[in-house]
Amino acid sequence: MTRESGMIYALCFVLFMVGLYCVVVKKNLVKIVLGLAIMEYAVNLFLILIGYRKDGIAPIIDGATDAKTFAAASVDPLPQALVLTSIVIGLGVLTLMVALCIRLYERYGTFDITQIRRLRG
């Protein structure tokens, strides 16, 4: 692992910690949802970084390519496919969380979770 790649992993971790801070500390439901979205993006970025190879080629085999050199030079397509699926699922979950925030705001008139707990009845 080079110094640049270690720095990228560290920045990915910092992005995840920013999202975790929003989820744990903030009282506003919208900020909590944004924190969860930031955490999801950090995990997706980390998975893409795992499959990255410097000067890698696209994982498409043609008839003239040698299998050994192709395997050594191509990027790993599995993390890309997993992240694509994760993005689609994350978008559905984000939509559900926003819909729940809207319904809670319609019912209680606030996004503050401490006031929502107090107004429970």
C-alpha positions as CSV (number, residue, x, y, z in Angstrom):
1,M,0.0,0.0,0.0
2,T,1.4,3.3,-1.0
3,R,1.1,6.5,1.0
4,E,-1.5,8.0,-1.4
5,S,-3.8,5.0,-1.1
6,G,-3.4,5.0,2.7
7,M,-4.4,8.7,2.6
8,I,-7.5,7.9,0.5
9,Y,-8.6,5.2,2.9
10,A,-8.1,7.6,5.8
11,L,-10.3,10.2,4.1
12,C,-12.9,7.6,3.5
13,F,-12.8,6.8,7.2
14,V,-13.1,10.5,8.1
15,L,-16.2,10.8,5.8
16,F,-17.7,7.8,7.6
17,M,-17.0,9.4,11.0
18,V,-18.7,12.7,9.9
19,G,-21.8,10.7,9.1
20,L,-21.6,8.8,12.3
21,Y,-21.3,12.1,14.2
22,C,-24.4,13.4,12.6
23,V,-26.4,10.3,13.5
24,V,-25.3,10.1,17.1
25,V,-25.2,13.8,18.1
26,K,-27.8,15.7,16.1
27,K,-31.4,16.0,17.3
28,N,-33.0,17.0,13.9
29,L,-34.4,14.1,11.9
30,V,-33.3,15.6,8.6
31,K,-29.7,15.9,9.8
32,I,-29.8,12.3,11.0
33,V,-31.0,11.1,7.6
34,L,-28.2,13.1,5.9
35,G,-25.7,11.5,8.3
36,L,-26.9,8.1,7.3
37,A,-26.6,9.0,3.6
38,I,-23.0,10.2,4.2
39,M,-22.2,7.0,5.9
40,E,-23.6,5.0,3.0
41,Y,-21.6,7.0,0.5
42,A,-18.4,6.4,2.6
43,V,-19.0,2.6,2.6
44,N,-19.6,2.7,-1.2
45,L,-16.4,4.6,-1.7
46,F,-14.5,2.2,0.4
47,L,-15.8,-0.8,-1.6
48,I,-14.9,0.9,-4.9
49,L,-11.4,1.6,-3.5
50,I,-11.0,-2.1,-2.6
51,G,-11.5,-3.1,-6.3
52,Y,-9.3,-0.3,-7.7
53,R,-6.0,-1.1,-9.4
54,K,-3.7,1.6,-10.7
55,D,-3.5,1.6,-14.5
56,G,-6.0,-1.1,-14.6
57,I,-8.0,-2.1,-17.7
58,A,-11.7,-2.6,-18.0
59,P,-12.7,-6.2,-17.1
60,I,-13.9,-7.1,-20.6
61,I,-12.3,-10.1,-22.3
62,D,-11.8,-10.2,-26.0
63,G,-10.5,-13.1,-28.0
64,A,-6.9,-11.9,-28.3
65,T,-6.2,-11.3,-24.6
66,D,-4.1,-13.7,-22.6
67,A,-5.9,-14.8,-19.5
68,K,-3.0,-14.4,-17.1
69,T,-2.1,-10.9,-18.2
70,F,-5.7,-10.0,-18.3
71,A,-6.2,-11.1,-14.7
72,A,-3.1,-9.2,-13.6
73,A,-4.0,-6.0,-15.3
74,S,-7.8,-5.7,-15.0
75,V,-9.7,-4.1,-12.1
76,D,-12.0,-6.3,-10.0
77,P,-15.6,-6.0,-11.3
78,L,-17.3,-7.5,-8.2
79,P,-17.0,-4.4,-5.9
80,Q,-18.4,-2.3,-8.7
81,A,-21.4,-4.5,-9.1
82,L,-22.0,-4.6,-5.4
83,V,-21.8,-0.9,-5.1
84,L,-24.2,-0.4,-8.0
85,T,-26.7,-2.6,-6.2
86,S,-26.0,-0.8,-2.9
87,I,-26.7,2.6,-4.5
88,V,-30.1,1.4,-5.7
89,I,-31.0,-0.1,-2.4
90,G,-29.7,3.0,-0.5
91,L,-31.8,5.2,-2.7
92,G,-34.9,3.2,-1.8
93,V,-34.1,3.3,1.9
94,L,-33.3,7.1,1.7
95,T,-36.7,7.7,0.1
96,L,-38.4,5.7,2.9
97,M,-36.6,7.7,5.6
98,V,-37.6,11.0,4.0
99,A,-41.2,9.9,3.7
100,L,-41.1,8.9,7.4
101,C,-39.7,12.3,8.3
102,I,-42.5,14.0,6.3
103,R,-45.1,12.0,8.1
104,L,-43.6,12.7,11.5
105,Y,-43.5,16.4,10.7
106,E,-47.2,16.3,9.6
107,R,-48.1,14.6,12.9
108,Y,-46.0,16.5,15.4
109,G,-45.1,19.7,13.6
110,T,-41.4,19.4,14.3
111,F,-38.3,17.5,13.3
112,D,-36.7,17.6,16.8
113,I,-36.6,14.1,18.2
114,T,-36.6,15.3,21.8
115,Q,-39.9,17.1,21.2
116,I,-41.4,14.1,19.3
117,R,-40.6,11.9,22.3
118,R,-42.3,14.4,24.7
119,L,-45.4,14.7,22.5
120,R,-45.9,10.9,22.4
121,G,-49.3,10.1,23.7
